[in-house]
Amino acid sequence: MSLRVITGAVLIAVALAALFAGNESFWLLALIAAMMMAAEWAGLMLAPRRLIVVSMVAVGAVMITAMPWIDSVAENALIALVAATALVGLVGKSLRLALGQLYVGLPTLAILFIREQPDHGFALALWTFCVVWATDTAAFFAGRSIGGPKLAPRLSPKKTWSGLIGGIAGAMALGALVVVLTDLDPLLIPLGALLAVVAQAGDLFESWLKRKAGVKDSGRLLPGHGGALDRLDGFVPVATIVGGVVAVGWL
């Protein structure tokens, strides 16, 4: 069994355990992921070590305002996120560095917000994760087994159109299973197809960032996967969108 598969299995197991436990366990996992992603974003922006630390501390402070036992979590956390973005921008004198706070903070706060919903919060968060996982896995195996025309050869030479289609099919299939088993809204099934495209767009965006920075991986903490951004690039836009849809009352 390859190191990539082992690491992936461990990460999924940890995520599922924390998701099921909820509250402090899930918040702690989100905090760790957010700080790792913030550090890697700053690294991709070629920031010095001092600003990498500033980015990590800033997003960590945002996450503290989102602790499960604090009232008005959503409002407090969003205000803190805006403040952290402004602070990092002023200290680092870089808009690109500051935008990392939004890139990391929005999806992290969104998945916490989704999980905290009184009705189907666990199920909807599980569905969100499963759509991303299924997209990544199905796209990988479809692209490798079928091949064909490249999707975006300048950004990611290994990605193919067959992988894109396979990812969509995988997301719809696993998403539909979660919908049936947890009694979620059936409209989530076609939404899963759209989010599969979004997830792969997120993957391509991170590939573009790495190409601009001249690196292969965003980090080296996850054996066989690179960094947290490498693992969560599709999750970032998907969680943000699902969180927004929940916030406006469409789910």
C-alpha positions in Angstrom: 0.0 0.0 0.0 1.5 3.3 -1.1 2.3 6.1 1.4 -0.2 8.3 -0.3 -3.0 5.9 0.3 -2.1 5.3 3.9 -1.9 9.0 4.6 -5.2 9.6 2.8 -6.9 6.9 4.8 -5.6 8.3 8.1 -6.7 11.8 7.2 -10.2 10.7 6.3 -10.5 8.6 9.5 -9.4 11.5 11.6 -11.8 13.9 9.8 -14.7 11.5 10.2 -14.0 10.9 13.9 -13.8 14.7 14.6 -16.9 15.4 12.5 -18.9 12.8 14.4 -17.7 14.0 17.8 -18.4 17.7 16.8 -17.9 20.5 19.3 -14.4 20.9 20.6 -13.0 18.0 18.6 -14.1 19.3 15.2 -13.1 22.9 16.1 -9.6 21.7 17.1 -9.2 19.9 13.7 -10.4 23.0 11.9 -8.0 25.2 13.9 -5.0 22.9 13.0 -6.0 22.8 9.3 -6.5 26.6 9.1 -3.1 27.4 10.7 -1.4 24.9 8.4 -3.1 26.3 5.3 -2.3 29.9 6.4 1.4 29.1 6.7 1.4 27.4 3.3 -0.4 30.2 1.6 2.2 32.7 3.0 4.9 30.4 1.8 3.5 30.3 -1.7 3.4 34.1 -1.6 7.2 33.9 -0.8 6.7 35.7 2.5 9.5 35.7 5.1 9.3 33.5 8.2 8.1 36.5 10.3 5.0 37.0 8.1 4.3 33.3 7.9 4.0 33.4 11.7 1.9 36.5 11.5 -0.5 34.7 9.1 -0.8 31.7 11.3 -1.4 33.7 14.5 -4.0 35.9 12.7 -6.1 33.0 11.5 -5.6 31.2 14.8 -7.1 34.3 16.5 -10.1 34.2 14.1 -10.7 30.5 15.0 -10.7 31.3 18.7 -13.7 33.5 18.1 -15.4 30.5 16.5 -15.0 28.2 19.5 -18.2 26.2 20.0 -19.0 27.6 23.5 -18.9 31.3 22.4 -22.3 33.0 21.6 -22.9 34.6 18.2 -20.1 32.6 16.6 -20.8 33.4 13.0 -21.0 37.1 13.5 -18.0 37.3 15.8 -15.8 35.1 13.5 -16.6 37.0 10.3 -15.8 40.3 12.0 -12.6 38.8 13.3 -11.8 37.5 9.8 -12.1 40.9 8.2 -9.9 42.4 10.9 -7.3 39.7 10.5 -7.3 40.2 6.7 -6.7 43.9 7.2 -4.0 43.3 9.8 -2.0 40.9 7.8 -2.3 43.2 4.8 -1.0 46.2 6.8 1.8 44.3 8.5 2.9 42.4 5.4 2.2 45.3 3.0 0.8 42.7 0.6 -2.7 42.3 -0.7 -2.0 38.8 -1.9 -0.7 37.8 1.6 -3.8 39.3 3.2 -6.2 37.5 0.8 -4.9 34.2 2.2 -6.8 34.9 5.4 -10.0 34.9 3.4 -9.0 31.9 1.4 -8.3 29.9 4.5 -10.8 31.5 6.9 -14.0 31.4 4.9 -14.1 27.6 4.2 -12.9 26.8 7.7 -15.6 28.9 9.4 -18.1 27.7 6.8 -17.7 24.0 7.7 -17.9 24.8 11.4 -21.1 26.8 10.7 -22.5 23.9 8.7 -21.7 21.3 11.4 -23.4 23.5 14.0 -26.8 23.6 12.3 -29.5 22.1 14.5 -31.2 20.2 11.7 -29.0 17.8 9.6 -25.8 19.7 10.5 -23.7 16.5 10.8 -25.3 15.0 7.7 -24.7 18.2 5.6 -21.1 18.5 6.7 -20.6 14.8 5.9 -22.1 15.3 2.5 -19.8 18.3 1.9 -16.7 16.2 2.7 -17.9 13.2 0.7 -18.5 15.3 -2.4 -14.9 16.6 -2.3 -13.4 13.2 -1.4 -15.4 11.4 -4.2 -14.4 14.1 -6.7 -10.7 13.8 -5.9 -10.7 10.0 -5.9 -12.9 9.4 -8.9 -11.1 12.0 -11.0 -7.8 10.4 -10.2 -8.8 6.9 -11.1 -10.8 8.0 -14.2 -8.0 10.1 -15.5 -5.4 7.4 -14.9 -7.4 4.6 -16.4 -9.1 6.4 -19.3 -6.7 9.2 -20.1 -7.5 11.4 -23.1 -7.3 15.1 -23.7 -5.7 17.2 -21.1 -7.9 19.6 -19.0 -5.4 22.4 -18.4 -1.9 21.2 -19.4 -0.2 24.5 -18.5 -1.5 24.3 -14.9 -1.7 20.6 -14.2 -0.3 18.3 -17.0 -1.9 15.1 -15.5 -5.5 16.3 -15.3 -7.8 15.2 -18.1 -11.3 15.8 -19.3 -12.1 12.1 -18.4 -10.9 12.9 -14.9 -13.3 15.8 -14.7 -16.2 13.7 -15.9 -15.3 10.9 -13.6 -15.1 13.3 -10.6 -18.6 14.6 -11.4 -19.9 11.1 -11.6 -18.2 10.1 -8.3 -19.5 13.2 -6.5 -23.0 12.6 -7.6 -22.9 8.9 -6.7 -21.4 9.2 -3.2 -23.4 12.4 -2.6 -26.6 10.6 -3.5 -25.8 7.8 -1.1 -25.3 10.2 1.8 -28.5 12.0 0.8 -30.5 8.8 0.9 -29.0 7.5 4.1 -29.4 10.8 6.0 -32.6 12.1 4.6 -31.1 15.3 3.1 -32.8 17.3 0.4 -32.6 15.4 -2.9 -31.6 18.7 -4.7 -28.2 18.1 -3.2 -27.6 15.4 -5.8 -27.4 17.7 -8.8 -25.7 20.3 -6.6 -23.0 17.7 -6.0 -22.3 17.6 -9.8 -21.8 21.4 -9.8 -19.6 21.3 -6.8 -17.4 18.6 -8.3 -16.5 21.1 -11.1 -15.9 23.8 -8.4 -13.7 21.4 -6.5 -11.5 20.7 -9.5 -11.4 24.4 -10.3 -10.0 24.9 -6.8 -7.4 22.2 -7.5 -6.4 24.0 -10.7 -6.2 27.3 -8.8 -3.8 25.9 -6.3 -1.7 24.4 -9.1 -1.5 27.9 -10.6 -0.3 29.3 -7.2 2.4 26.6 -6.9 3.5 27.2 -10.5 3.8 30.9 -9.8 5.8 30.1 -6.6 8.0 27.6 -8.5 7.2 24.7 -6.2 5.7 21.2 -6.6 3.8 21.0 -3.3 2.5 23.6 -0.9 4.1 21.9 2.0 5.7 18.6 3.2 3.8 17.8 6.4 1.5 15.1 4.8 3.5 12.1 3.4 2.5 11.4 -0.2 0.2 14.4 -0.4 2.5 17.5 0.2 0.8 20.1 2.4 -2.6 20.9 3.7 -3.5 23.1 0.7 -2.6 20.2 -1.6 -5.1 18.1 0.3 -7.8 20.7 0.8 -7.6 22.7 -2.5 -11.0 21.4 -3.6 -12.6 21.7 -0.2 -11.8 25.4 0.0 -14.4 26.6 -2.6 -16.9 23.8 -2.0 -17.2 24.4 1.8 -17.4 28.2 1.2 -20.3 27.8 -1.3 -22.2 25.3 0.8 -21.8 27.5 3.9 -23.1 30.4 2.0 -26.1 28.5 0.7 -26.9 27.4 4.3 -26.5 30.9 5.6 -29.1 32.3 3.2 -31.5 29.6 4.1 -31.5 27.6 0.8 -30.5 24.4 2.6 
